[in-house]
Amino acid sequence: MTPWLRGLDARDRALLACCALSPSCAPTARRFWLTITHAGGARASIGVCLASLLFPAVTLTTAWRALLLLGVSHAVVQLVKRTVGRPRPSAQLPIEAIVAVPDRFSFPSGHACAAMAVAVGFAAAFPTLTVPLLVLAWLIGFSRVMLGVHYPGDVLIGQAIALATAYPLLR
């Protein structure tokens, strides 16, 4: 690992240590972050795209684009995860994950990518909702750090993958 990457890794670990909840945290904080994090899971992400069709303002094209963006960005995340193979924080540090980890790889965050992909997909169709959608996507990503299952850099790169994937798909 180059000195530059070692420095980034050290900062990532330090930020995680500052942000991650302890297992003895307040139950309300635990419930809040668990609720937020589940909004970035596969069921919720796919469910939001499909349930959006119940609203008259959402067209089939809008829902399809959000689903397509979700699928393409997820494929990229999985490819990068298996290529890089960065272990989860709980496998390397004295930090206990407060939620079940979906796999053994940390980099990049699939939840953060999924939340950002869906947010950007719908924000493109409904510009007035851009800020709340992006704030929610950011909170979902940050929840992964708070719960001790991702480093902050994992979340940022997951969100960046969603944005990079969105650019050609939403043009």
ABEGO torsion letter per residue (X at the ends): XBAAAAAAAAAAAAAAAAABBBAABBAAAAAAAAAAAAAABAAAAAAAAAAAAABAABBAAAAAAAAAAAAAAAAAAAAAAAAAGBBBAAAABBBBBABBBABABAOBBAAAAAAAAAAAAAAAABAAAAAAAAAAAAAAAAAAAAAGABBAAAAAAAAAAAAAAAAAAAX
